[in-house]
Amino acid sequence: MASPLIGNLEKMLMSGKDNALLRFGLGNAYLGEKQAEEAVAHLQQAVQFDPHYSAAWKLLGKALSLCSRQEEAAAAYRQGIAAAQAKGDKQSEKEMLVFLRRLEKEQSNP
């Protein structure tokens, strides 16, 4: 059963209020409920709406990683790092660099 937050956000989506922030909120809420596949779908939409949304790229990388989609997660982190660099978001850039390095390290040591 979906949380009340997810229910409310889904209602907003169904009413036609589709945008990057709403999709980010849904992705974040689904991750909080440990439903990574659902989170991926919404976070992919968020970055489609706004390719410079570094926080959405970061969460997308995390969700993909939780779904064991490591290659896609690494690609999301790389795109997120580029987005963060473009807008001067140093904190997100640093965090995603750490996540990307961990992911690459895990992939090289199976």
C-alpha positions in Angstrom: 0.0 0.0 0.0 1.3 3.4 -0.9 2.0 6.0 1.7 -0.3 9.0 2.1 2.4 11.2 0.6 2.7 9.0 -2.5 -1.1 8.9 -2.8 -1.2 12.7 -2.7 1.6 13.2 -5.2 0.1 10.6 -7.5 -3.2 12.5 -7.4 -1.4 15.7 -8.4 0.2 13.9 -11.3 -3.2 12.5 -12.4 -4.7 16.0 -12.3 -2.1 17.1 -14.9 0.4 18.8 -12.7 3.4 17.0 -14.2 6.8 18.7 -13.7 10.3 18.0 -12.6 9.7 18.8 -8.9 6.6 16.6 -8.7 8.5 13.7 -10.3 11.4 14.3 -8.0 9.1 14.2 -5.0 7.5 11.0 -6.2 10.9 9.4 -6.9 12.1 10.4 -3.4 8.9 9.1 -1.8 9.1 5.8 -3.5 12.8 5.4 -2.5 11.7 6.1 1.1 9.3 3.2 0.7 12.0 1.0 -0.7 10.3 0.8 -4.1 13.3 1.6 -6.2 11.8 0.5 -9.6 9.0 3.0 -9.2 11.4 5.6 -8.1 13.5 5.1 -11.3 10.5 5.8 -13.6 9.7 9.1 -11.9 13.3 10.2 -11.5 13.9 9.5 -15.2 10.9 11.8 -16.0 12.3 14.5 -13.6 15.6 14.7 -15.5 13.8 14.6 -18.8 11.9 17.7 -17.7 15.0 19.4 -16.4 18.4 17.9 -17.5 20.2 20.3 -15.1 18.4 19.0 -12.0 21.5 17.6 -10.2 19.6 16.4 -7.1 17.3 14.3 -9.4 20.4 12.8 -11.2 21.8 11.9 -7.8 18.7 10.1 -6.6 18.3 8.4 -10.0 21.8 7.0 -9.7 20.9 5.7 -6.2 17.7 4.2 -7.4 19.3 2.5 -10.4 22.0 1.1 -8.2 19.4 -0.3 -5.8 17.9 -2.0 -8.8 21.3 -3.6 -9.6 21.5 -1.5 -12.8 25.1 -0.4 -12.1 26.0 0.7 -15.6 23.0 2.9 -15.8 23.6 4.2 -12.3 27.2 5.2 -13.3 25.8 7.0 -16.4 23.3 8.9 -14.3 26.0 10.0 -11.8 28.2 11.2 -14.7 25.3 13.2 -16.1 24.5 14.5 -12.7 28.1 15.6 -12.1 28.1 17.4 -15.4 24.8 19.1 -14.5 26.1 20.1 -11.1 29.3 21.5 -12.6 27.3 23.5 -15.1 25.4 25.2 -12.3 28.1 25.4 -9.7 26.5 22.9 -7.3 29.8 21.8 -5.7 28.2 19.8 -2.9 26.1 17.6 -5.3 29.1 17.3 -7.6 31.3 16.0 -4.7 28.6 13.6 -3.4 28.1 12.1 -6.9 31.8 11.7 -7.5 32.0 9.7 -4.3 29.1 7.5 -5.3 30.5 7.0 -8.8 33.9 6.0 -7.4 32.3 3.5 -5.1 30.3 2.1 -7.9 33.3 1.8 -10.2 35.3 0.2 -7.4 32.5 -2.4 -6.8 32.3 -3.1 -10.6 36.1 -3.7 -10.8 36.0 -6.0 -7.8 33.0 -8.3 -8.3 
